[in-house]
Amino acid sequence: MDGQNGSSSICSRPHGTVADGKKKKKKIPDRVTLKKEIGLLSACTIIIGNIIGSGIFISPKGVLEHSGSVGLALVVWLLGGCIAALGSLCYAELGVTIPKSGGDYSYVTEIFGGLMGFLLLWSAVLIMYPTTLAVIALTFSSYVLQPVFPNCVPPYMATRMLSATCLLLLTWVNCSSVRMATRIQDVFTVGKLMALGLIIVVGLVQICNGNYEALTPQVAFSLERTPSVGQIALAFLQASFAFSGWNFLNYVTEEVVEPRRNLPRAIYISIPLVTFVYTLTNIAYFSSMSPEELLSSNAVAVTFGEKLLGMFSVIMPISVALSTFGGINGYLFTSSRLCFSGAREGHLPSLLAMIHYKNCTPIPALLVCCAATIVILCIGETHNLINYVSFINYLSYGVTIAGLLYYRWKKPNLYRPIKVNLLVPVCYLMFWALLLGFSLYSEPVVCGVGLVIMLTGVPVYFLGVHWKEKPKCIYNFIERATYVGQRLCFVVFPQFDPIEITTPSEWTDRSSGRSSLSANS
């Protein structure tokens, strides 16, 4: 990873050219090199940059709607940060005990075996990442189009088309150049911080001017209706969406400088900071907008800007759009690396473990992530999508943290540089069980569909991974599909002895006479 921006190239670049008679031939990189270039500052940037995305700009509406009062909504935001902190402490122990990139997927595979790891990977590739990307893309299009349609909801087709265009553009960028993608991330992170900083400053000015009546305990905790436990659980799910991303540093553990020291330090710094910023942002919202105004707004930050910034209100949708644009770029980068890691372990088609022979970018994995996100864009409504992905996210977190307890019992003498108190994972799992249980009770369809889609990975695992003696026709089909994918994308396996080539058409298998990069059976 680049030490300045926390990004990473999948592999080293080709090592120049070598002479062969009169003909100069290129070399493919002989192996993947994950460089340890993420220091403490970059590690904090990865966590904070991935957490602060679209959630803080759209989740306040859902949290307030389900909690029923301003005061309870603020409590939900604070407790949401505390729960994320408990989970991150557990992930810190797992990250330094099992120092592999891949996060939840790597830990669950190591602890519970291939099937459980595959189910997490399956749900992440099919549900979590595409849905999160879809929500961020829809938020981007909503904020861009809000000034064009100030008095009504932007047309359904317009938001979907703009979201798809944004996804396709950033997929092309990530396919073309890792450096270009990381520079985009740097630039748009500035917009993200500007948006939140502006909201907080304006909100504090309002409070200093005496506009804090809605935040007084008598008003803040006044309830027009008493929310059920299930509604509170849904409020936590909405808040958890805004905090999602706190475990992303664990996906690149192998690239962190001194991970046993810097990984936990980055977590300890980042999670409290984000919780503080989120709470101040919501206080700023409530100091300037009534609950009715917030609930009726399709773009909370835009409404906030229109009410307080006057002629400068256009700054707000632009800043939020920049934030969400950068969030899409970051999630595309991370999700493609997860696909790459899963394919490298043999849990996904081998084509997804290949990279462009020149740009060293995982083009097939990026295309799969983009296509899955566009499919998700065509179904569901934003807040339903948030409930959907938050449920699956929490399910994955719980399984991973339960694995920490099982690993303590299974390997009690294993060296653990960090060993959290048992109360930390136990408290997290208790809250996790209550939250998922009441969410399942309140939204059985949303949660049930998520569970069903996750469980569809079971037959896929046994047919695609566990079953080794497949008919020859299946292997031939996989080989042919992989070959065609390679020809279309110009991709190769990164771990090879140097092979001298002049053009992609010269990639030949010395043993079979066909593509040397055909699928590994």
N, C-alpha and C positions, 0 to 999 in steps of 0.2 A: 504493500500500500504506500501511497504517497504520503510522506510524513506531514505535509502541510495541510492536506484536506481530508485525510482519512480514507482515501480511495485506494483501489488496488488494481493492478493489472493481473490478469489470470496467469500470464507466463512471461518469460523473458522474450525479448525480441530476437529475430534470427541473427545469427552470428556472422553477418557480412556475407562474402562470397568466397568460393574456393575455385581455383583454376583446375580444369580438366582438359589438357591439350589446349586447343584454341577456344574452347567453349567455357564460359564462366557459368557456374551453377550455384543456385541458392541452397541454403541449408534450412531445414526445419529445426526449431529448438529441440534439444535432446530430451528435455524434461521440464516439468512445471516447477517454477521457482516462486514460492510465496515469501516475499522479503519481509523481514521484521523491521518495519519502518513506522509503526504506529506508536508514538509516544503517549504520555499521559494527556497532553493537551488535545491531540488528535483523537484519542479514545473518548474523551469527554464530548468532543464535537460530533463524533459518530452517534453517540447515545442521544444527545440533546437535539441534533439535527433530524434524527429519525423520529423522535417522539413528537416534536413540535411540527405538525403538518397541517392537515385540514381539520383535525378533531376539535381544537380549541375554538374554531370559527363556526362549527356547526353543532357540536355536542351540547353547548349550553342550552339550546332550545329543548333538546330531548331530556336533559337532566332536570330542567325546571318543570317540564310537562309531567314527568313521572313522579317527581318528588312532591310537587304541590305547593311549595313555598320557597321564597328566596333563601331563608336561613337554612332550611334543610338541604337545598341545592348546594350551598357553600360547604356544608358539612360533608356532603357526598364527594365534592371535589377534594377536600382535605383527606378524607379517609381513602379515597381512590389513590392518592399519592402515597399514603402510608402502606396500603396493600401492595402497590408496585415496589415500594422499598423492601418489604418483607420478601417478595418474590425475587428481587434482584440480589438480596443477600444469599439466598439459596443458590442462585445461578452463579454467584461469585465462587462459592465452594465447588460447584460442579465444574466451572470453567478452569480452575487451577488443578483439580483432581483428575479430570479427563481433558487434557489440553489439546483438544481437536477443534478445528473449524467445523461449523455446521449447526451449532447451537442445540436446540431441543432434539433435533433429528439424531445427531451424533451421540448425545447422552442416552437417549432412550434405546437406541440400537445397541450401545455398549452394555447397558444395564439389563434390558428386558429381551434383547434379541432382535432378529431381523423383522419379524412380523409387526411388532409394535412400532419399530422405527419406520417401517414402510407406511403404516397407517398415518403417522404424523406427517411424513413426507407427502403422501397422497392427498391428505386434507389441506396441507399448505399449498401445494401446487394447484389443486383444483378449486379450493375455497378461499383460504385465508389471504394469500397474496393477490389473486385476481380481484377478489371482492374489495380489499383495501385499496387497490389501485383504482378500481371503478369508482369508489366513493370519493377518493381524492380528485379524480378526473372530473366527476360530476360537480364537485365543489368548485373546481377551477372554472368550468364553463358557466356555472351559476353566477360567480362573482364577475366574470368578464361580461356576461350578458345583462346583468342587473341594471347598469346604467342605460342600456338600450331599451329595456322594458321596465321602467321605473314603477309603473302602477299595476303591473300584473306579473304572473309567473312566466318566466321565459318558456317558449314553446318546447315541447318534449323532444321533437326531432332536432331542433337547433342545439339543445344541450348535448344530446347524444352524438351528433355529428362533430361538434367542436371537441368533445372529450375524445372521440376516436382519432381525430386529426392530431391532437396533442400527443396521444399514445404512440401513433405511428411515427411522428416526428422524433420523439425521444428514443423510440426503439431504433430508428435509423442512426441516431447519434451514437447510441451505445454500441451498435454493431460496427460503426465506422471507426471509432477511436475511444479508448479508455480515457486518454488525456482530455479530449473534448468534453466527455461526459463529466469528468471531475471538475473542469473549469466551470461548466454550467452549474454544477452543484454549489460551488463557491459563490458565484454571483447571486444566485437566487436565495441562498441562505441569508444574505444581507437584507433582501426584501422581507423575508420571514421575521427577522429580528426588528426591522423597522416597523412592521405592522403591529406587533405586540407592544413594542416600546411606545409607539404613538398612542395606542389604546390606553395603556397604563398611565402615561403622563396626563392625558386629557382627563381620565377618570379621577386621578389624584387632585387635579385642579378643581374639578367639580366638587369633590369632598371638601377641599379647603375653602370653597365658596359657600359651604353649608348645605349642599345638595346631597344629604345622606339619610334622608328620612326613611327610605326603603330599606336601609341597612340597620336601623335600630331594632333591638330584639322584639319589641312589641309588634312592629309591622312585619319584620322579616319572617317571624315564625307563626304569623297568623295564617290559618288554613281555611280556605273556602271548602275544601273537602279533605277528609283524612285518607292519605294514601295507604293502600294495602301493602303488605310485606312484599308481594309480588311486584308491585309498582316500584317500590324502593330498589328491589333487585334489578329491575330494568333500568332505573336511573344509574345504578352502579355500572351496568353494562355499557350505557352511553358514555359515562366518564372513562371507563376502561379503554374504550376505543381511542380517546384522546391521549391516553398514556401508553398505548401500544407502541412497541419499538424499544422498550427499556432493555430488552434482551438481545438487541442486534449486535452488540460488540462481541457476544459469544459466538457469532457466526464467523468471525475472523480472528479467533484466538491465536491461531498459528502465526499471524502477522503482527501481533502485539509485542513490542519490546518489553522484556521481562514481565510476561503476563501474570505471574504469581504475585507481582507487586502492583503493576499498573491497572490490571483489570478490576480488582476490587476497589482501588482508589478512584478510578473513573466512575464506578457505580455509586460510591458514597458521595461523590461531588455532584453528579448529574441529577439523580433522582430528587433530592431535596430542592435543588435549584429549579427544576421544572415544576415541581409542586408549588413552590413559592410564586413563580411567574403565572401559572395557571390560576391560582387563587386571586392574585392581584388583578388579573384580566377580568375575571368574573365579577369582582367587586367594582371594577370600572364600568362594566356593562350595567350592573344594577344601580349604580350611582346616577346614571344618565338615562336609563330606559325603565319604564314600568314593566312589570311582568307581562301585561297584555301586549305591549309593544314588542317585547322580545319573542313571545310565542307566535305573534302574527307575522313576524319577519321571515322571509325566505333566505336572507343573507344578513346575519346578525351584525357583523362588522360594518357592512355597508350602511345599514340603518343607523348604527351608532355614529358613523361619519357624517351622514346627511343631517343628523340632528345637531351635531356639535361643531363640525368643521366648516360649514357653510360652503363657500366657493372652492375650498380646498378638499371637499369631501371625495373628489375623484381619486385622491391619493389612496384612500382605504381599499377600494376594490382592486386597484392596481397592485398594491402591496400584498394583499391576500392572494391574488392570482399568482404573483411571483413566488409566494410561499408554497402554494399547492403545486405549482409547476416544478419547483425544486424537489418537492416530496415525491412526485411521480417518478422523477429521474432517480432518486435514491432507492425507491422500492423496486424499480425495474432492475437496477444494478444488483441489489441484494437477492431478489427472487431468482434471478438467472444464476447466481452463484450457488444457491441451494439446489437448483436443478442440476447444475454441473457436479456438485458434490454427490448428490444421490445417484446420478448416472455413473460416476466414478466408482461408487460402491456396488454397482450392479443392480440397483433397485429401480432404475429408469432406463429407457432405451439408450444404447451406447452412443447414438448420434448426439445426444444432449451433453455428452462429456467431451465433445470435440470443439476446437476453436479455429478461428480463421488462420490460415497458414501465414498470413502477413501481419494482420492487425492484432492478432492474439486476443480476439473477443469471442465469447461463446454465442455465436449467432443463432444456432438452433434453439438453445435454451431461451434466448431473448424472444425469438419468434413465437415459441410456445406460450410464454408468459403474456405476450401482447395479444395473441389470439384468444386465450382463455379470458382475459380481461374484457375484450370487446364483446364476447358472448355474455358475460355477466352484465355489461352495460345495457344490454337489451332487455333485461328482466329486473324486476324489483324496484322499490322506491328507496331513497337514500337512507332514511331512518331505519327501515326494515333491514336493509343491507348491513347497517351498523350493528343492530342486534344479532344478526346472523353471524357476522365475522367475530364479534366479541364473544359469543357463546363458544365458538370453536377455538378461539384463542385461549379462553380461560380453561377449556377442557384440556388443551395441549399443555398449558402451564401446570395444571394440577397433576397430570400424569408424570410430567418431568420431575416435579418436586416430590411426588410420591416415590419416584425412582431414587431420589437422594436418600430417603429413609431406608428403602430396600437395600441400597448399596452400602449404607452404614452397617446393616445387619449381615449382608452377604460377605463383605470384605472389611471387617472391623479393624484389621491391622494395616490397612492401606494408608500410605503416607498422605495426609491432607494438609497442605500449607495453610488453608483456612478451614476452620471447623466451627460452623455457627451453632448456637445453642439450639437444642432440639425443640424448644418452644417456638422458634421462628418458623420452621416448616409446618409444625403442628397447627399453629395459629392460622397460617396461610391456608392450609388444607381445610380447616374447619370453616373459615369464611368462604372458601372456594366451593365446598359442598353445599352450604346454605344458598349461596348465590345461584349456582347452577340448578339446584332443586327448585327454588321458587321461580326462576326464569322458565324452567321447563313447565311448571304448573301454569304460569301466566301466559306464555307464548308456546304452547305445545307444538304448533305447526312449524314455526320457525326453527325451534330447537330440534324437533323430530326430524325434519328434512335434513338438517345439518348432520345429525347422527347417522341417518341412513346413507347419505353420500359418503361419509367417512367409512362406514362399514362395507360399502361397495369395494373398498380396497382389499378386503379379505380374499374373495375369489380371484381378484387380479393378482394378488401376491402369490397365491398357490399355483395359478396357471402360468404367470409370467416369470416368477423368480424361483419358487421352490421346485417346480416341475422341471427336471433336467432332461428327461428323455422325451423330448418333443419330436413329433414326426419331422422327417427331413424337409417336407414342403414348407413347414413353418420357418425353419432355419433359413431356407432359401429365400422366402419372402422377406424376412428380417434383413438378410444380407443385401438383397436387392434394394429394399427401401433405404437402408443405410447408405448404400452406394449412390443412389440417386440424390439423397440429401446432401452427401458430400460434394457431388458434382455441382449441385445448385448453389451451395453455400461456400464452396472452397474451404472446407474445414478438415482438420486432421486431429488424431489423438495427440495430446501434447507430450506424452511420455514415449519417446522413441530414441533409438540410436540415430545419430545424424544420417539423413537420407539425402543424397544429392539429387536435385531436380532442376529442370529448366522451366517447366510449366506444370500446372495442376494435372494435365492430361498424362504426365509421365509418372504419376503415383501408381505404381504397379506392385502387386504382391509377389514376392519372389517364390513363395510356396505354391500359390494357386494360379498365378498368372492373371488374377483379377485385382480389384481394388485392395490395396494393402490395408485399407482403413475400414474394411467391412466389419459388421457387428461381431463382437465377441460372443460366441455362444456359450 
